[in-house]
Amino acid sequence: MSENPASVPVPLLDLKAQYATIRHEIRPVLDEVCDAQGFILGPRVEAFEKAVAAYVGTKHAIGMSSGTDSQLAAMMAAGVGPGDDVVTSPYSFFSTAGAVARLGAKAVFCDIEPETFNLDPSRLAAAITPRTKLIQPVHLYGQCADMGPILEVARSKGIPVLEDACQAMGAAYGAKKAGAIGAFGAFSFFPSKNLGGFGDGGMVTTDDDGMATALRALRTHGETSRYHHGMVGGNFRLDALQAAVLHVKLPHLDGWADGRRRNAKEIEALYLEFGGRTYEQGGLQFPREAAGRHHVFNQFVVRVGQGRRESAKEFLAARQIGHAVYYPVPLHLQECFLSWGGKPGSCPEAEKAAQETLALPVFPELTAGQKRFLAWSLAEFSRG
Ligand SMILES: *Cc1c(COP(=O)(O)O)cnc(C)c1O
């Protein structure tokens, strides 16, 4: 079993391989949109919104132009503005805090749990002030944050929760899906997300009728009736081509996530079979799925020991194995946010994760040979 597997390139993500399996379904709907020449919102977007609401388990789903704009619009609907705090994770994509800054509010960073990379609920209560308008946990890499205790704190303080579910469509916490747990969820359809469009796109989910109405107005410049504006919004609309593509892809989403989950398990098992060392022995730490959570592995992120990530990247690059760092700089240390008072040491777990994590290929179309070569190479690195 453990003879040296053949060397084969392993890209981090191969969207062409996915497209090959659904091309026959996608091409006709693209033609339909082109023939109809209706591109912004409209029936395709409405049908896709209904499908997402049913999938996630919320009363409403409101199509948006990106994950970033979904976060921004949700924060606007929650009334976030100058003088307000939004408590969130320091270890996320930029927009998690960027959207807060754009509204003139301040992100208050609550350090992460090292096992899941998500906001640590035990630190949440201490981060809340009378200015806290919103709590925004992130379901990083496709695993939900520990929403039970987060919601408990939020309810006790009467603060709404926005889930940054941009990497987590289909993930679950207990019986609830990401985006149906807090007051609202923000999703991204950036092409590399598990449900990826042919461009930018996003969605906000909510059960709240008033919020849904506000979000629909906010995405068209706050228009309450034609050319009458009750509030200032933006151009945050989802387009029909994206909705058409995403609607075709949605029924495949769970199958693709199962493929990612299987690959994650298989690669770890092969790594151990090939003599890969544990983190404690100087090797890799594979991702953990916390009890009661369904991880959809938008990213398959391992930890390499302190000071070994650069050599890991070089080792993998030499073997044509794709990899990426999500994210090398925690948000509290981003230059543009330093005025909020973040310093090295403010969020030690996020800072450690930012130095140690490495995302590896896990996409469902990986071949058996690619998985063996990937696991073999990782095991070899761990012994070096
Ligand atoms: C992708 C992503 C976003 C932003 O989504 P866009 O569609 O790229 O604007 C926000 N938060 C997280 C955690 C993400 O991964």
Boltz pocket constraint, residues with backbone or C-beta under 6 A from the ligand:
constraints:
  - pocket:
      binder: B
      contacts: [[A, 65], [A, 66], [A, 67], [A, 68], [A, 69], [A, 92], [A, 93], [A, 95], [A, 96], [A, 138], [A, 139], [A, 140], [A, 164], [A, 166], [A, 167], [A, 187], [A, 188], [A, 189], [A, 190], [A, 200], [A, 201], [A, 202]]
      max_distance: 6.0
